[in-house]
Structures are given as structure tokens and as C-alpha cells.
Amino acid sequence: MQVQTAVARRARTIVVADDTAFVRDRFKTALERAGHRVLVARTRADLLHTVRDASTAVDLVALDVRLSGTSPAALIRQLRSLLTNDPPIVIFSGTVGDRRLVDTLASLQITAYVNEYTAEPNIVRALEPFLSDDPRNRRRSPRVTLGAAVSFRYGHTVATGVTLNISRGGLAIRSTNPLSHGTPVRVRVKLPSGAGDVEADAVVVWSTPGV
């Protein structure tokens, strides 16, 4: 499960740009079922045209950075010049080939990734942190893979687990006690280089039992 601040829900305009119809269609279907407006793009030219001519402000872009073989950095800069409201850009993780590209994207303030093969029922849940009115729901710093012991208290119950990753804005926890969306918790984790435990109030923003 992932703990962060609570997620607000309202209809959004989302651009899904990938050269694979299987990816575009699945994301479009899942997001439209959740009440969002989805614009799809197959090529770099399609994407720039779609963003430029969108009748409403774009709230989120889910992007294949290899689109049409263009330079990822150049594509991000072109998008940013057209997206005047500065919405979050989420990268399809399978389109990133090496660490150098991750560093390049981070230098452009791109730190969010989503698996393009996420099961359809989980697509909206995976994108929820980027669809909120509250910017604190967006992890703007890189996620660092870390397996550290963590405890979390909800009500009068204290449970333990292991972190999968951690960032400035939240953490993902592997636990035998997954909690439902929206559950307020108090988390406590000890970082490897820290002198003491880190404690924080948090809210569960997604949870996948059985995984």
C-alpha cells in the first residue's frame, strides 16, 4: 500500500501518448470508466497537435518518452512550452532504457513513472496521486528503492511491514495488513543513515490486497 495525503476526485482531462494501441486503449478505457476525458496520441506529432488543440486544460500526461524516436528531453521541453498550466507528466516506465535517461528526466523535474502494463482495474488507482487538487499528493522527488522496517498505527492497532520505496512525499509498504483507501495512519520508519526514527501522519492512497 502507499501512504500519502488524501486524494480528491473530480473529472480530469488526461493525455495518453504511446505508440502501442494496446497501451493506449487500456488506459483510455479505464480512465473513461472513472469519468475522465481521455485524449490519445500515437506519435510525437499527434501528441503535440493534441495538446496544442485541446479544448480544455490538460490535467495529466502519461507519456512514452521514445515516441517517434525523438529526444526525450526535447519532447519534454516542447510539451512544457504548450502545457501552460504545468500539469504533472508521468512516464511509462517500460520506455526508459537506462539510468542516464532517468537522471535526464529528473533534471527536467520528471520523477513519476507508471507501468504501462498495469492491470486495467489498477490504472486509475496508480494515477490517483496525480489527479488530486492537493499538490502534496504528487511525489515530486525521486522514489528510492528501500527495504526498511516500518510500523504503522491505525486506531488502536499497530502493524509492521517493509518499505518498497520511499520519497520526500510518501512511501510504499509491503504488509500482511493492507488497509483500505483513505485510512489515516501514523507511520514510523528508521532510515539506514538516520540517527533516530522518522514519524509522520499519513493517509493510505492505494492498497492492493493479495499482491
Protein Blocks (a to p, Z undefined) as FASTA:
>chain_A
ZZdddddddddddddddfbfklmmmmmmmmmmnopacdddfbfklmmmmmmmpcbdcfbd
cddfkgghiafklmmmmmmmmmmnopaddddfklpfbfklmmmmmmnopabdcdfkbcfk
lmmmmmmmmmcfblklpcfbdcddddddddddehjbccddddfbdcfkbccdddfbdcde
hiacddddddfkbcbdcddddddfbdcehZZ
